[in-house]
């Protein structure tokens, strides 16, 4: 189907736009207090560069939240990686 969604039942549902949402949310409760403090979780969420990397926690990447080439590029210093003074909260 070119303009919508084909359900498992075989029913075609026309749509102008299809949004895929998994409801994924980064969980920080699994880390010890030292890591959580370094992540500086805000009231409205966790601010990460490209949704993956935190400038103060260079040994942690939230893989699956975005393209995996960013942690690799940051680890090999092959791309610009902002500091907290570059606008991160």
C-alpha positions in Angstrom: 0.0 0.0 0.0 1.5 3.3 -1.1 -0.6 5.8 0.9 -1.3 4.3 4.3 -0.9 1.2 6.4 -1.7 -2.5 5.7 -2.8 -4.2 8.9 -2.1 -7.9 9.8 -5.8 -8.5 9.2 -5.4 -7.4 5.6 -7.3 -4.2 6.1 -5.9 -1.1 4.4 -6.0 2.1 6.3 -5.3 5.2 4.2 -3.1 7.9 5.8 -1.2 11.0 4.8 1.4 10.4 7.5 2.5 7.4 9.6 4.4 8.1 12.9 6.3 5.2 14.5 6.6 5.6 18.2 8.0 3.0 20.6 7.6 4.9 23.8 11.3 4.5 24.5 12.7 6.6 27.3 16.3 6.6 28.6 16.3 5.0 32.1 18.9 6.3 34.5 17.8 4.5 37.6 20.0 1.5 36.6 23.2 3.6 37.2 24.9 4.4 40.5 24.4 7.8 42.0 27.7 9.1 40.7 26.8 8.5 37.1 23.3 9.9 37.6 24.8 13.1 39.1 27.2 13.5 36.1 24.2 13.1 33.7 22.5 16.1 35.3 19.0 14.8 34.5 16.6 17.8 34.1 13.0 17.9 35.2 11.9 17.6 31.6 14.3 14.8 30.6 17.8 13.8 29.8 19.7 16.1 27.5 22.1 14.2 25.2 24.1 15.2 22.2 22.4 13.7 19.1 20.1 11.9 21.7 23.0 9.6 22.5 26.0 11.1 24.2 26.5 13.3 27.3 29.5 15.7 27.3 30.3 14.9 30.9 30.0 11.1 30.7 32.3 10.0 27.9 32.1 6.3 28.7 28.4 6.0 28.2 26.2 6.0 25.1 22.5 5.4 24.8 22.6 3.1 21.7 19.3 2.5 20.1 18.2 6.1 20.6 19.9 7.2 17.4 22.6 6.4 14.9 25.4 4.4 16.3 28.1 6.3 14.3 28.0 9.1 16.8 29.5 7.2 19.8 32.2 5.8 17.5 33.0 9.2 16.1 33.2 10.7 19.6 35.4 7.9 20.9 37.8 8.2 18.0 37.7 12.1 18.1 36.8 12.1 14.4 34.0 14.6 14.8 33.2 17.7 16.7 31.8 17.0 20.2 30.4 19.9 22.1 31.3 20.8 25.7 28.9 21.9 28.3 29.8 25.5 27.5 28.7 25.0 23.9 25.0 25.2 24.9 24.3 21.9 26.7 22.3 22.3 29.9 
